[in-house]
Amino acid sequence: MELIKNPFYLNEYLNFYKEDEGTSYIDFKKQLWNKIIKKSKPAREQCFLKIAFQRANDEQFFINPNFEPQILDYELKNDGILGYESPHGYFITHDIYEEWALEKIIESEFIKKADNKTFFENIGASLPIRRAFRNWVSEKLLLEYREIKIFIEEVVEDKKGEPFWKDEVIVSILLSD
């Protein structure tokens, strides 16, 4: 409901909505991502994911990514996903897509993780990543994702891990339904 209070997203939701069937937040998010970010082009999606991750880790508004101009300028910039301001560089125009990109990165790292320590090292500890991590954990709890409960127990019981990750997990639990 919070997302569709914005007229842009409300319009997108109404484009997906079918009277006989509801659209869940997860389905809406996937459809919007595929329509606006991916556009049936995996290279475009990967470029955006890398830009979002670089921006989160650099903790800078502007970045100068090293990607094909075809994808940067003729696709992401022309579609209004990225903006460009000389001489500073590129910026992401919609916070929600950046958050979703970071959540996708977290999900990908979680799926391929060997252990929790490596998982946390791979995603980094920047403030945007930590915010996306909280959202990701809360969403997994909402969906009753079985593996997340095991993961939460491991993080809370871990005596060697960074204490702030334990805090982030506890905050995620408190923010979840």
Order of alpha helices (4+ residues) and beta strands (2+ residues): alpha-alpha-alpha-beta-beta-alpha-alpha-alpha-alpha-alpha
